[in-house]
Amino acid sequence: MASRGIIRTKIEQSKSYTIAERDNYHFVEFTNSGETISAFVDEECLDTGTLNPKATISGTQWIVVEETVWSKLLAEYNQETGKKTYGDMTFFKKIEKQVLWRSKGAKANVKVSDMKQPPTPGNIYLLMPYTNYPEFRYTTQVVKFVYLKEPHIRYVYVDPPSQENADIPLGSDTKLHLYGMQAEINFSTHLIPDFRSRGKLIGDKVSADIYGEVFFLKDSKETTVGNFKTTIEEAGNSLYNRYKQVKVYVDPQWRNAEGTHKEKHQPQRYYIRLMVTPKNMFSSPTPGKPFDFSDSIRGLTNPVSYNTNKDFQKWYTFDPEQENWIEMDMQPYIEVRWDTMDMIFKKFEQEKNNQIQYIGDIEYTKKEYDPCSYSKITIKDEDDKKREPLVIFDENATVIDKTNSYFEITTGEKPKTISIKVGDLHNQGVYCHGAMLDEGQKHSDKTNVFQLERAAYSAQKDSKGNYISEKDKTHEDQLKKAGTPITKENKNDTDYIKNPNNSQIRPVNSVMRWQQGTEYTYKGEDEINLQLKYRYNKTLTIRNDEFDPNFVGNLFEEAWLFNYLKLNIDDQKQVYYIPVSTCRYPNQIAKINVLPDLKWTLLFKLNYKEEDFKKFKEEHNYEVQAFYAQSSQTTFISGQNGTSVSRQTTTAAGVRFSRTTTIVPVERKGGIKRLAELIKRIEVSLTAEWIDESGKKQSKDVIEGFLKQIYNFVGKISDIAKLVGDLTEGDSNPQDTNNKKQLDKEIEKMMGGRSLDGAWNALNKKTTTTEVLYPSIAIAASWYYGDADDPKRPQLMGRKALQIDAKVEAVPIIGVEIKWDFLEMLARRHPLAFIIKKGIDLLLYLSDPKNKIGITFTMSGELGLSAKFNHNMLAGNAYSNGRSPKKQELISGGATIKADLQGNITLYMTQYLIVSEYKMGGSAKIGVKAEVANKVYLGADTDGLYIANSTTFDGFTFYLEAEAKMEVTFLGAKIMDWNPKYEPEPMNWGKCSLDRVKTYLNNPDKKTEFFKFNSGDDE
C-alpha cells in the first residue's frame, strides 16, 4: 500500500470541538476559526502485516486539502489516465499546489488559522496521513473537519440566460433576459436545517420554507413586482451546506410597474430578496428521552434573509481542468431587455420584409432574349415527396411571372430541405453585361445567380413608382456573339436601369445570419438548397386571469405552447427570400413562408355505463349453512340358531350455499355528488403535437394549465363532494379516514379479490351470457396549418392555411355480445361431470380470482356512426367545393359482426402476509377470430360527392398468447418480477372486401359503379 499500512486515524478528544460519526466518517465540527485539531496514528491504526510499524508511525506525514478539490481532481485524473486509483505519486504532484497545511510525525496539530486560506463555513476539509503519497481508500483513513457558523443564507445569484436553450435569438446580448422567459435563481444555505441535534421531522419532509421577492430600485427605494415560493427538504446527515435552484417566470407585467425602464430600450435590473423559515417540529433524536429544543431553534423563528442588492458577493468554484479556483458566473439581478421576445421577432420579420421591398421584384409580362438567361424558377419541399413543387417563373407559360407568390411550408426545430432551382440556365460561355451587379461582376459566378452573399441592386423607378427601362442598343451584338439567329421576335430588347445607391440593401446571408454549408448549400450552378426551421418564441407572451404560468406546475417548461394556441399566419409566419438573377431576368425573388408544424387536438369522450340505463338493480344476500344428519335401523331375525340382530347406520354432512336476490329500484344520486360523478366520467384532453430538433414527435396534454377558473370550479366540486361523502360516512376526522383507508387496503390485499359474489359466480356459471354494449361517444377537433394545394386551382399551389378537422364518432351506438361456454355446456351433460367441473372452478377461484379454464365462442354485433368535417381556410371543404383533392369519408354508418373461438387457461396463486406478497403462475390462450362489417357512407374525391356501400371481411385471424409470472414483494418493494411473454404475430387468411355500389351525386359524367371485389392482396 502507498500509505504502508495506515488505514485509520484517531482524533484527540477536546472540549473546544465536537467529534461525530456521520455516514461512517469521522467529523470534527468547530465554531472557532482559530481552532486547533489534534489527530494521531498508533499501531492500532496500521493494517495487519505492516513490516515496520514504528518506522511507519514515526515517518507519517500529514496534509490538509479541501474535499471538493481532492474529489474533482481525482475524477479528472482517473478519466484522463483510464485508471481507477485512490491516489498515486503522479496524482500527488498534481494536487500539491492545492495543499493548505503540512506536517510530519505521529501526531498532527492543525491550527486552522495557519492554513493557506481561511476555512469556508460548511465546506469539508480532509486531514490525510501518508508515508509516500496520500490515498483516500477507507472511510476511517482520513479525518473530515468543518467550520460552522450560525444558520444563514450563504449566497443568492441569478444565472445568465442560455442561448443554447433557444431563449435568446441570434445577435442578442446573452447576458440579458427577456420578458416571458424563465430566470434561474440559485441559492445556498448553511445549517438550514441544522441536522446535528434535531432528530427526525414530524409529518412531511419539508424542513424549511423559502419565500422570495423580486424587486427593482425606484429612486433607491425597493419596489416589489413579483414573488415565488419553494421549500428545502430533509436530506442526509452530512449536508452542512444546501444548494437549490428555482425557476422564476419573468413576468411581462413587471414592465408595467411605474419606474421600470426609465428610458425606452434601456434594460431593467430586478433584484432578489430571499427569506428562509426553518421548521421546528422535530422529534427527539434519542427515543424515550426528553430533548430541549430551545437552543437549537432560538433565533430561527424569524426568517433568515438575503438581499442581492445589499448582500451580494462573488464566489469561486474549483475547476479541475484549469486546476484552479475560478470566479462563478453570477449576477445579483435579473437584467431584462426592454424589448420582449415577441417584439424582437416582429422586428426581425419587418427587417426581412423591408429588404424585399428595397430590392424590388421586377414583374415580367413578356419573354426577354438576353443570352445570359434562365427560363424557369421552381421551389420544392425535398422532405415532402407527395407535395407538388411550385413554379414561380416560367417564360414559356401564359402568365410568365408569379414571383409575388410565397411557397409555404410547415416545420419545427428540425430544419427542412427546400430547393430553389432555375431551369435552362445559360450563364457560362455567353455574353453577360452584369445586369444589376457591381462593376466587373458577371452571372457566370453562381453567387450572382443566387444572390445571398453580395448586396443586390434595385432598378430605378419614376415618379409614379414604375421601374424605368431603356432600349438595349447592344442587343444585336450580344446575339451575334452568342451565335443566336436574329429574328423579328428577338431583335429588340429592353433593360431596366440599375439604381447605383444600394446603401439600404444588405446581403441576404447577413440579414438571415446564415452560413454556407449550414443554412444554405449550392448544388451545382442551377440549384441551391436551404435548411429552414421554425424559430419558436419560447417566452410566454400571454398572461391573463385564465392562464397563469406559475399555476400550471409541470406545464412550466411547455408554457410557450400557448403562444400558438390560436394559429394565425400573418402573426406567425417567418419569411425567407433569395434574389435570383441573370441579365435576362434580374431581381426575381423566391419567397418562402415558414409556419409552425404544431397541431392542436381537443377531445371530449363520454363512455356510458350499464347503470345509466337500468331502473332496477339486484341486491344479494348470501347464507352458508352446515348440516349433519344420522339415521339408524336395527333388525331382529329369529331362526333355528336363535335371534340375530343387524344394525345399519347412515350419515350425511355438507355445506349448503344459498343466495337470495331482491330487485330494488336504482337510487339515483343527485345534486353535487351526481354532478361530480358525471364530470369524472367525461374525458377531456387538449393535446399539442410538435417536432423537436431531433425530428422526434413530441406531445403534451395541456388541459390542466388551460382556463384556471374551470380547473378551480371542478376542484371545488370535487372537494365539496368529498366533504359530503366523509360526513355521511362518519369519517370527517382526517386521521380516522386515513386509518380506515389503510385498513380497507390491507383487508382487500388479504382477500386477494375473493368474495362471496365471486364464489357464487364460479359455482353458477351460465352456458350462455348476453351483454349489452353501451354507447361510447367521442368528439374531437384538430387545428393546424395544412396544405391548400389543389391542381385544379393554380392560385392555391404552394399555399398553406389553417386546417380544421372535426370528427364525431359513436362506436358503438348500441351493440350486443353473446358468449357460449362450451366446457359448461359439456359438463351439464352428466351429473358427475358437473360436480367435478364445479369443484375445479371453486378451487381455481379460491387460489386466485383470475384463474379460469375455458373454451368459449363469442359473437357480437354493433351499430356505429362516424362523421367528419375537414375545412381549409383557403381551399374550403368537400361540401362547399362539391369534391375533395383526396379521397375521404364524410359521414358513415355501419353494422359490424364479430366472432371469436378461444381456448384459454389461467393459473395463478397469490399469498399475502402483511409485509410480503407472493404471486406465481401463468396463462395461455389460442383461438381464431373473424369480423364482417357493412358500411354505407357519404364520400368525396376529385370527381365529386358520392354515396357508397361496402362490405368488408377481415379474414380469419389465428392467434396465440402465453405468459408466465413470478413476483415477490417485500415491504411494498418488488424484489423479484419475472414475467416472460410469448406472443407471435397473428396469422390472417381470407381478407377481402366488396364495394357493392358507388353513385355520384353531383357529377353526371360519372356512372354508377357496381360490385367491385378486392382481395387482401389488392390492399
N, C-alpha and C positions, 0 to 999 in steps of 0.2 A: 504493500500500500504506500501511496505517496506520503501519507502522514505517519508512516511507520508505526501503526497500531493505535493512534489516538482516535477513539470512537465516542468519547464522551467528554463533556466539560462540566465542571462543578462551579457553583456560584456561592460566594460567601454571603451569609445572612447579614442583613443590615436593617436598622430601623428607618433609614432615610429613603429606602426604595422598597418596592413590593416585588416578590418573586411569584410568578403564576405559571401554571402549565395550561397552555391553550393549544388545541389541535395537535397534541403530542410534542409541542415545542416548549422550551424554557423561555419565558419572557421576563425581562426586568423592566418595571414601569416606574418612572420617577417624575417629579414635578419641578425639580430644581435644575436649571440649565448648567449649574456648576457641579453637578453630582459626580462622585467617583464610584465606578462599578468595579467590583473585585471578583475575579474568577481564577480558577487554578485547575491543574491536572495532576493526578497522582496515579499510583499503579492500578487502581480500580477503573481508571479511565482508559486503560490500554486493552487492546484486543488480545485474545489468547494467542500465544506463540510469538509475542514481541521478543526479539532476540536480546536486546539490551535495554531493559526498562528504565534504569537510572539515567543512562545517556539520552534516551528518548525524552524523558521528562525534563532533564536539565537543559537540553538543547531546543526546547519548544520555543517557537516564535509565534507572535500574535499580530493580527491586523484587524482593522475595523473598516468595513465598506458598507455602503448603503445597499439594502436588499434589492431594490429595483435595478440598480446598476449591475450588480452581480448577475441577476436573472436575465436581463436583456442582453448583456454582452455574451453570456454563456450560450444563450439560444442562438445568437448571431454566429458565434464561433462554431458551434456544432453544425449549423446549417452550411456554413462555408466549407468546412473540412469533411463533412459527411460522418463525423464521429458522434458518439453518444457518451461523452465524458462528463464527469462531475467536477472536472478541473485538472489541468496538467501544467507543465512548466511553460509551454508556449502561451497558454491562456493567462498564466500568472503575469508574464511580461506585458500582456495586452492590458491587464487591469491595474497594473502597479500605479499608474498615474492617478487612478481614482481612489487609492487607499487614503483614508482620513487620519489614521493613527497606527503606530507600530510599537512593538515591544519585544523583549526576549526574556526567557526564564520560565520556571514552572508556574509562576503567578503573574497575572496581569491586573494592574490597577488603572483603569481607563478613566482619566479625568475628562469629562465631556467637553469642558471649556477649552481643553488643549487640542481638540480636533481641528483639522484644517478649516472646516466650515462648521458653523453652529448647527445643531440639530433642528430639523423641521418638525414641528409638533405633529404627532400621529404617524410620521414616517418610521419605518422599521430599519434598524441598523444591525449588522452581523458582526459579532466578535468571534473570530475564527482562529483556532490554534493549528499549527502545522510544523513539519520538520523541513521538508524540501519545498513544497508548494501547497497552498490551501486547497481543500476539497470540501464539498458540501454533499456528503453521501448519506448521512444518517441524521435523523431528527434531533438526536442528543449531542451531535458533534459540534454545534455552534450555540452561542447564546444570542438571543434576539433582545435588543433593548430599544425602548421607545420613550420619547419625551412627551409628557402630557400637559395640557393646559385646561382651562375651563372650557366647557362645551361652547362652540362658536361656529359661525359660518366662515370658512376659510377664504372662499372666493366665489364670485359670480361673474360670468362673462358671456358674451354673445359670439357665436361662430360666424365668420364672414360667409356670405351665401356661396353656394357651389354652382359653378357654371356647368359642371359635368352632369348635374341633375336637371338640366334644362330649365333652371329657374331664371337665368339671366340670358337675354338674347345676345347674339354675337355683336361685338363692338361696344358693349355697355361696360360700365365700371363694375368690376366684380366685387368690390367692397361695399356696394350699395344694395340694400334690399328693395323690394318692390311691394307696394300695397297689394294685398291679396295672396301673398306667398306665406311660407312658414319661416319663422325665425327660431333657431335652435339656441336655447338658453341652457348653459352648463353651470352647475354649482357643486361645491364640495363642502361637507360639514365635518367638524371634529367632535367626536364623542357624542354625536346625536344619532341614535341613542347611546347612552353610556351603559354598555352591556355588562360591565365588570361586576356590578353589585345588584342589578335589578331583578335577576331571575327571569321568569317567563311572562309573556304578555297574557292578560286576561282578555278573552274574546278574540277579535280579529288580529291579523299580523301587522297592522299599521302601527308604527312606533312614533311617527311624527307627522304632523300636518304642515304642509307648505302653502303659504298664501303669497302670491306675487302681484305686484302692481307695475304697470307701465306708465311712465310719466315723461313730460318734457319741461324744459325750463322756460317760463314766460316771465321776463324781467326778473330773473334769478329766483323766481318762485316755482316750486314744483307743482305741476298741474297734471293730475291723473287722467288718463284716457282709456285705460283698459286694465283687466286683471285676469289672473289664472290661478288654478289650484292643482295641487298634486300631493303625493304622500311619500314618506320613506317607510319601507317595510323592514320588519325584523330580519336579521341576517346572521352571519356566522359569529364565532366567538373571538375573532382577532381583527375585526374591521374597525380600527380606531378612526380612520377617515373614510367617509362615504362619498360616492360620486353619483350624480344623476343628471340626466338631460331631459328637458321638457320642450315640446314644440308649441310655439305661440303663434296664433294667426295674426298677421299684420293687417289689421282691420282698416279698410278704406275709410271707415267712419272717423278714424283718428285725424285725418287731414282736414275734417270739417271743424275741429276744435279751434276756437279763436286763439290766434297767436302762433299757429304752426305755419311753416313755410313763409317766413316774413317777406321774402321776395319770391316771385314766380320762378320756377325751375331750380330754386335753391333746395338742397336736401334738408331733411329734418332729422334730428337726433332724438331718440326716445331711450330713456334710461330705465333701469330695473331696480325695484325695491323688493327685497325678499324677506319674509318673516317665517321663522320655523318655530312651531309649538310642539315640543316633545310631550308625549303622553306619559302619565304617571301611574297607570293602572297595571301594576305588575304583582305577581305572586312572590312569595318568599323563595329565595334561592335554596334555602335549606328547609325541606318539608317538615312540618311539625314544630318549627321554632319561629317565634315572632321575629320580625325584622323591622327595624326603624328606618323608614324611607325618607325621613325629613332632611337628612344631609344630602342624599343623592338627588332630591328634586328641588332643593332650595334654590331659588333664583331662576328656576326653569318654568315656573307657572306663567311667566310673561314671555312673549315671543323673543327669540334671538333674531336680530335683523342685520341686513346688509344693504347698502345703498351704492350702486355702481357710480353714481355721480360724486360721492364723497369718499367711499372706502376702496375704490378700485386700485389694484396694483398689479404689475406684471408678474407672471410666474414662469418657471422654467421646467422643461421636461428633458429627460435623458434620451439622446438619440444614439442608438448603438452603431449605426453606420458611420456617423461622424465621431463617435466615441467621445462625446462631449455633451454638456448641458446646453440646450438651445431655448430661445425665448418662444413661448407658446403663442400661437396665432389667436390673440384675444382682442375683443372690442368691448368697451364698457357700455356701449349703446347699440341700439338698432338704428342704423343710419339709412333712411328711406328716401328714394328719389321722389321728386315732386311728380314726375310722370308716372302713371300707372302702367302696368304691362299692356293693358288694352290701348292706352294712348300711344305706346311705343310701336305696337303692331300697326295701328292705324297710320302712324306717321311713316312707317316703312312702306305700307301699301300706297300711300299718297305719293311718296318719292318715286316709286316704280311707275305709277300711272303718269306722273309728270314727265318722266323720261320718255315714255311712249309718245306723249304729246309733243315734246321738244323735237324728237327725231322726225315724227310725221310719217304716216303711212300713205305713200302716193297711190291713188286709185287709178288703175288702168282699165280703159274700156275697149281698147283695140290692140291688136297684136303689133309689137315693135320688131325691128330687124337688125339690131346691133349684133355683130358676130360673137362678142363676149356675152354669153347668154345661158339661161336655163328655160325650161318650158313649163315646169310644174313644181309645186311645193306640197309635200304630204306630211302630215303628223300622225304618228301611230303610237298606241299604248302597247309596248312589246310584251308586257306581262299579262295582257288580256287578249288571248288569241281569238276569242269569239267576237271581239269588238271590231267593227269596220274602221279603217283609217279615215282620216278627214283630209280631203283635198281642199286647200285654201287658195290655190292659184293654179290655173290651167289655161295657157294661152290659146289652146285649141277648142276650149269649151265655149258655149253660147255666152255665158257670163264668165268672163276671164278672172276677175279679181274678187275673191271672197275673204280677203285678209282682215276684214272687220269682224270675222267670226273668231270665237275663242274655242279652243279644244279643251274640254273639261274632263278632269279625272278625279277619282277619289283615292286617297291613300292616307297612311298614318305616319308613324315614326320610322317605318321601314321604307326606304326610297323605292320608287317605281322607275323603270327604264322607259323613257319617252324618246322616240326617234323623230328627227326632222330631216327629211330627205328631199333633195332637189333632183328633178328628172331632166334627162338630156342635157347635162351640164357641158358647156364648152368654155373653159377658162384657161386651157393650155394650148399654146401654139396658135392663138388667134389674136387679132388686133384688139387691144384693150386701151382705152384712153383714161381709165381710172375714174369713172363717174362717181361722184360723191366720196372720193377718197382724198387722203393727204397727198400733197405733191410727190410724184415719184412712185406712189403705191399702185399696185395692179391687182386684179382679181385672180391672177394665177396663184396667189397666196390664199390658201383655204381660209385663213383667219380674216380675209377680207370678203369672203363669200358669206361665212357665218361670223358676223361682226360682234364678237364678245370682248376682244382684248384691246381694241382701239376705240376711241370715241368716234361715233358716226357723225356725219354732217346732214343737216336738213336741207331741203330745197327752199329757194326763195319764194315768198308769197307777195301778191299785190295787195293793194289797199282793201280789197274785198275778201282777202283771205284765201284766194285761189293760188295754186302753185304756178310759177312762171316758167314757160318753156320757150325754146327758140329752135329754129331750123338748124339741123346739123349739116354744115357745109362740107364736112369731110366724110360724109356717109358713103358716097360712091367710091372714094378712095379706100375706105375701110373694106367695102365689099370686094373690090378688086384684089386687095392684099390678102383677103381671106379666101379668094378663089370662088366667091359666090356669084352666080349669074345675076345680072341686074335686070329686074322685071318691072313692069308698071306698078306692081303691087308693093315692091320693096325699095324702089329707088329713092323715096323720100322718107326722112326720119326727123323726129324732133327729140331734143334732150332737155331735161329740167336743169335749171341753173343752181349750182351749189351755193349755199349761204356760207361765206367764209368764217362767220362767227359761230363757233360751236362751244362757246365757253360754258353754256348751261348743260351740255350733254357730257355724260360720264361713261366710261367703258362699262359694259353690262356686267362683266365679272367683278368689277369694283362695287357697283350698286348692289349686286346679289351676294357679295362676299364669297364668290365661287373660286375654286381652284381646279385647274385642268388635271384630269386623272381621277378626281374625286367627284365633283358635281357635274363635270362635262368631259366628254371624250370624243375626239374626231375619229370617225370610221371611214377612212378614205377621204377623197376630195369632195364627195357629194352628200355626205351624211354626218350628222352629229347626234350623239346620244346624251340625254340629260338624266341625271339621277335626282328625281324630285320627291320630296317628302313634305308632309304637312306639319307645320310647327304649331303644336297645341299651346294655347295660353293656359299654363298650369297654375296661374294665380286665380283665385276665386273673384269674379267680378260682380257677382250678385250678392246681395245681402238685404234681407227684409225680415219681417216678423215670422214669416212662414219657414224660412230656412236660416239656420244659424250653424256655421261650421264647427263651433265649439260644442254643439249639441249632438252632432251625429256620431261621435265616438270613433268606431272603427272605419267610418267613411272618410275620415280626415284626409287620408292620403289621396283619395279619388274625388275629393270635393270639386275639383276643377271640371269634372264631367258635366256639372250643372250649367257651366258656361255654354254648353252645346245642347241643352235640353230643347230649346227652340232653334230649329235649323232654318237659317236664313242665308241664302247665297251671297247677297250683297254685303252682309256683315262679316261673313266667314271665309270668303274666297281669298286665296293668296295667288297673285298673278305673277307669271314669269314670261319673259319676252326675249326673242332673238331677232335682230335685224338680218335679213337675207338679201344679198345684193349681187348683181353683175351690172355691166354697162347697160344691158337691155332693160332690166327691171330693177333699179336700185331701191333701197329702203322699203322692202316688203317685210312686214313684221309678223313673225309667227308668235301668237299669243296663247298662253295656256293658263287656265284657272285650276288651281288645286284646291279640292274640298276635303273636309274631314271624312275619313272612312269610318263613321261611327253610326251604329244602329241602335235605336231605342225600341223596346218591346214592352207594352203594358198588357198584363194578363190578369183576367178575373176568371176564377173557376169555382164552381159550386157542385159538390158531389152530394146528391140526395141519398138518404139512408132509409132503410125499411120502416123505421119507426115514424118517419114523416108521413107515411100513408096508412098506418094502422090505427084503427079506432079502439081496438081491444088488444090486450096483452094477456099472456098466460103467467100465472103465479104458481109455483110448485112447492108442495110440502112433502118432504120425504119421511118415511117411517121404516126403521130397521127393527125387526122382531126376531128373537131367537126362540126356538121351540124344542121341547124334548118330550117324547111320548113313549110309554111302555105298556104292553098288554101281555097277560099270562093265561094259559089254559091248561088245566090238569084233567087227564082222562084215566078212569079206572076201568080195567078189563079183567073180568073173572074167567078163570079157566080151570082145567084139571089140576094144574100145578099151583093153583092159588090165584090171588089177585095181583095183577101188575099195574103199576102206576107210571104214566108218561106225562111229562110237563114240557110245554112249548112256550118260549118267551120271544116276543117281537119288540124291537127297539127302533125308534126313528128320531133323528135330530137334524137340525139345519137352521138356516137363516132365511127369513123372508124379507125381501127388499121391495117396498111398495112406494108409489108416488101418487099423490092426489093433485089434480090440476084444476085450478079455478080460473074462469075467464072474467077479467075485470076491465073496466074502461081505462083507457090510457089517460093519465093525468098530464095535461099539457102545462109546461112551465110558462109563466107569464112575466110581464114587467122586465126588470133589469136582467134577471137571470136568463130569460128567453132571448133577449137582445144579445147578451154576451155570448150565449151558445151559438146563435146564428153567425155572429161576427167571426167566431173561431172556425166555423165551417167554411167560410169564404177564403180562398187562397188568392192573394193579391201580390203581384210582383211587378217591379219596374226595373228592367234589366238593360244595362248599357253594354254593347259589344264593340271592341276596337282591336286594332292590330298593333302590337308593340314593336320596338325597334328590331327584334329578332325575327319578326314575321309570325309570331305566335298569337293566336286569337286569345284575347282576354275578355272576361265578362264580370260584371258586378251587379248584384241586385241592390239598388239604392233606395228602395221604397222606405227603409227605416229612417232615412235622412230627409225625406220629402214631406212637406206640409206638417209642420210641428203641431199645429192645432189638432189635426186628425189623430196624430200619434197620442197626444195628451188626452184627447176625448176617449179613444179606445182604452187607453191606460186607466182612466178614471172609471170607466165602466167595469173593467176587469177588477180593479181594486174594490169597488162597491160590491160587485158580485161575490168576491172572495170574502169580504167582511160579513155580508149577509149569510153566506154559507157557514162561516165559522161560528157565528152567533147561534144559528139554528141547530148546529151540531154540538154546541156547548164547548167549543174549543177557542174561545176568544183569547185565552192566555197563550202567547206565542210559545212558551216553553212546553205547555201541555200539548199543543198542536205538533211541535217537533217530536216530542216523545211518542205521541200516538202514531205519527207517520213512520218513525223508526221501528216501532213495534210491529205495525202492519207490514212493513217491508221485510222484517225478519220472519214473520209468520208466513208470508207469501213465499219466501225462499224455501222455508222448511216444507211447505206443502208442495212445492215444485210444480204448481199449476194444477194439482189434483183437486177434485171437488166431487160432491155427490151428483151434481149435474153431469159431470164428465163420466163418472162411473155408470150412471143410468144410461147415458147415450151409448156407451161402449157395449152395454148388455142389450140395448134395444135398437140396434142399427136397423135401418129400413132397407129393403131391397131396391126401392126406387125413391129418389128425393127430387123435389122440384123447387127451384129457386127463381124468384123474380129479379131481373136485372134492372135496377132503378136508374133514372136519368143522371147523366154526368154532362154538365154544360160548361163550355169554355168560350170566353170572348177575348180575342186578342187584337191588338193594334200595334203595328210597327211603323216607324218613320225613319227615313234615311235618304241619302242622295242616290238616286237611281238613274240609269241610262234613259235618255229621252230619244235615242237613235231610232229612226224609222225610215227605211229606204224609200218609202212612198211619199215621205215628206222631207225633202232635202234640207229644208231650213232648220230641221231639228238634229241633223247629223253632227256628232261631236259634242252634243249638249248633255248636261246633267240637270236634274231638277229634283225638288222634294218629292219623294215617293211615299205614299201612304198605303199600307196593306192592312186590310181589316178582315177578320175571319170570325165566324160564329160556327161552333161545332157542338152537336149533341150526339155523343157516341156512348151509349145508345140513347134514343128517346125512351124506348122501353124494350125489354127483352125477357126471355125465359130460358132457364137451363135445367135439363133433366139428366139425372145421373143414375145408372144402374150398377149395383154392386153384385158381380157375378158370384163371388165366394159366398155372400149372404144368401143369394138365391139357391145355390147348390146345397148349403147347409140345411136349408129348410125342407130338403127332400127326404131327410131321415132324422128321427129324434136323437139318435146317438151322435150323428154328425153335428147337429145343432148344439148339443151340450158341450162337445169338445170345442167347437168354434167359439162359444160364449166364454168358456174357461180360458182359452188362449187370449181372447180380446181383453178380458178383465186383467189377466196377468200382465199383458203388454201395457195396458193403461196405467196400472199401479207402478210399473217400473219407470215409465216416463209418458206423460200425456201425448207426446208427439208420435209414439210408437204405433205402427199400423202395418198390416199386410193386406193387400187388396188387388183385385182385378176389376177395373171399372170401365164402363163405356159412358162417355158424356156427350150429350148433344145439346147445342144451344142455338137459339135464333134471336136476332135483334134487328131493330129498325134504327137507322141513323140519318142524320141530316147535317149538311155542311154548306156554308155559303161564304163566298169570298168576294171582296171588293178591292181591286188594286187601281189606284189613281196616281198618275204622274201629273204634276202641276203644269208641265209643258205639253206632254203627249196626250193627256186626257186619260180616258178609261175605255174599256171594251164596250160599255153601254152607249156612251156618247159618240164613240167613233164607229160603232157597228162592226168592229173587228178588233183583233189584237195582234201585235207584231210577233208574239209567240203563243203557242197553244196553251190554253188554260181552262180549267173547270170553274164556272162561276157559282152555280147552285147545283147541288146534287142530293138525291135521296136514294137510299138503298136498303136492301134486306140481305142479311148475312146468316148463313147456316154453317156451324162448326161441329166437327165430330172428333173425338179423341178416345182411342182404345189404349188403356195403360195398365201395366202391371207394376206394382211398387211394393217395396218393403223398407220400413224404417225401424231400426232397433237402437235405442239409447238407454243408458242407465245413468241417473243423476243422484248424487248423495250430497246433502248439505249438512255441515256440522258446525254451525255458527261462525267459526273463524276460517273454515276451509270448505271448498266445494269441488267435487269430482264429477266429471262428465266424460263418458266414453260411449262409442257406438259408431253407427254409420247408416247410410241409406243408399238405395239404388232404385232406379225406375227405367223401364223400357216401354216404348209404345210407338204408335203411328197416329198421325192426325191429318185432317183434311179440312178445307174451307171452300165454300161456294158462295159467291156474292153476286147479286144482281143490282145494277145501278142505273138510274135514269138521271140525266143531268143536262144542264144548260151550259154550253161551252162556247169558246171563241177562238178563232185562229186568223191567219192573214186573209182568209176568204170571207169571213163574216161570222155571224152568230148562228149557232145550230143547237138542235136538241138531239141527244143520242141516248141509246140504250145498250148496255153491255153486260155480259155475264163472264165472270172470272172464276176459274177453278184453280186453286192454289196448289193442286197436286197432292200426292201422298208424301208426308214428311216422316221419316223414320228417325227416332232419336233414342239416345242412351245417356243416362247421367248416373254417376256414382261418387260417393264421398265417404271419408272416414273422419272421425274426430276423437281427439283425446285432449282434455283440458283440465288443468289443476289450478285452482285459485286459492291463495292463502292471504288472509288479512286484506282482502279486497284487491290484491295484485295477482295478475296471472303469472305463474311461474312455469307453466307449460301450456302450449297451444299448438297442437299438431292437427292439421286439417287438410290432408291431400284430397284433390278432386280429379275426377276423370270425366270429361265431357267432350267427346269427339264431335266434329262438325256434323249437324244433321244432314241426312241424305234425302233429296227430293226427287220425285219422279212424277211425270204426267202433268206438269203445269201448262195451262193453256187459257185462252180467252176467246170470246166470240162477241164481236161488235155486230149487234143484230140490225140496228137501223141508225142512220145519221141524216137528219134533214136540216138544211139551211133555211133560216127564217128571212134573211134579207139579201139573198143572192140567187136570183132566178137562174143564173147560168150554171149553178152547181146542182147536179142531180142528186136525188136521194140515194144513199149507199145502203146496201143490204148485205147481211151475213158475211162478215169478214172474219175469218178464223186465223188466230195466231197461236203457234205452239210456243213452248217455253224457249226454244232456240231462237225465235224471232225477236225476243225482247232484249 
